[in-house]
Amino acid sequence: MTHDTYKYRFDESVPAQELEDTFMLAMLAVESLHGRSRVRMESRFNLDKARRTCVIDASTDVGSDLARIFTGFATKEYGERSVLIERSQPSGCACASKHRAAPAAEAGVAV
């Protein structure tokens, strides 16, 4: 599986608490698919309500499902124009992957 990371940035019109609620609903859906223990072991993310950003490591099945479900919920609830999604995927070169992984590392996600 690839080491994809998704960074979500939300428009200031999106209330921070609602953003967190939407994320928690996505987590609940992923727990329904994979079980609570597997989600705890295999999910890596960082939700920053103050900056209205969320970073999800999608390198596992759990993380990939979380990214898909959160994307669906967030774009449906807030509109496609209110959510900017950036995908980071390392290339085959180790030096290039270090530079591309920087945004996730800066957000506090261990990737």
Steps between C-alpha positions, in 0.01 A plus 500: 500500500622852430577758764238755407425789731204732459489851637162670526461876537159642579356840422449731797125467449523143636451507880792331677276293727298372205823405326599290801151345517518403132841342553377303801205374297745380233704326772186325624427379146855366464471325837184334371696367202825397668436479874612734776830324573617501140407868462702584811802308373495601133366854478722808508356847471514851636194722525583864573176685569669837546659486155207310347728230365508124515777263387425132446762235430333271245780243476285229663155369410366669813657835412388476140141430604513784752618742230228387259220519755614833645529645148147388419350632822687831493431584136134405534454702820706812420514501121788420269617863493539508879748210509844498341661155487869450428647157437862427573658181370871436516683420177753222464781736598566518874608864478176602327283317753660692786395829343147387422444357848584834663143641512374195690797508737443869566139425590613257768422171327759227526529362150 
